Amino acid sequence: MAGFMIFEPLSTVFMQKSNDISLKEALELMLKKYKLEQKASETDILKAWIKSMGSFVAGNTTKVEFIKKKAVIYLKSSVMRKEFSMEKEKIIENLNKELGENVIAEIEFK
């Protein structure tokens, strides 16, 4: 049994290995592997929508979907749908700013 080591030497345990990744990278890989990144994006967009548009608009929002860089916002009010449709570019800009990156390229109100 002279040639067998049960434990790794401490020097190798505390040294970062080249295949080590950060927690953020690990979570992103997990989301991608289990195809959950779409749901995470929808949740982030919903939070950004509520924060940037306020509680009144949030109360009139029934659903938020995100499909291939396109956000689909479902609203109870036809007046809001019409108003927001005229301000799409500004809304996209505000949401992307709130999200911290250019996630949304297009937005649709239903």
ChimeraX attribute file (.defattr): number of C-alpha atoms within 10 A of each C-alpha:
attribute: neighborCount
match mode: 1-to-1
recipient: residues
	/A:1	4
	/A:2	4
	/A:3	4
	/A:4	6
	/A:5	8
	/A:6	5
	/A:7	7
	/A:8	8
	/A:9	9
	/A:10	8
	/A:11	8
	/A:12	9
	/A:13	10
	/A:14	8
	/A:15	8
	/A:16	10
	/A:17	9
	/A:18	6
	/A:19	5
	/A:20	9
	/A:21	11
	/A:22	8
	/A:23	9
	/A:24	9
	/A:25	11
	/A:26	12
	/A:27	13
	/A:28	13
	/A:29	13
	/A:30	13
	/A:31	15
	/A:32	12
	/A:33	10
	/A:34	8
	/A:35	11
	/A:36	12
	/A:37	16
	/A:38	15
	/A:39	14
	/A:40	13
	/A:41	19
	/A:42	18
	/A:43	15
	/A:44	14
	/A:45	23
	/A:46	21
	/A:47	16
	/A:48	19
	/A:49	24
	/A:50	16
	/A:51	14
	/A:52	16
	/A:53	14
	/A:54	11
	/A:55	12
	/A:56	9
	/A:57	17
	/A:58	17
	/A:59	11
	/A:60	13
	/A:61	20
	/A:62	12
	/A:63	14
	/A:64	17
	/A:65	18
	/A:66	21
	/A:67	13
	/A:68	10
	/A:69	13
	/A:70	15
	/A:71	22
	/A:72	17
	/A:73	19
	/A:74	16
	/A:75	19
	/A:76	14
	/A:77	12
	/A:78	11
	/A:79	10
	/A:80	16
	/A:81	16
	/A:82	12
	/A:83	11
	/A:84	16
	/A:85	15
	/A:86	11
	/A:87	10
	/A:88	15
	/A:89	14
	/A:90	11
	/A:91	19
	/A:92	20
	/A:93	16
	/A:94	16
	/A:95	25
	/A:96	18
	/A:97	14
	/A:98	17
	/A:99	17
	/A:100	10
	/A:101	10
	/A:102	13
	/A:103	19
	/A:104	20
	/A:105	13
	/A:106	16
	/A:107	18
	/A:108	14
	/A:109	18
	/A:110	17
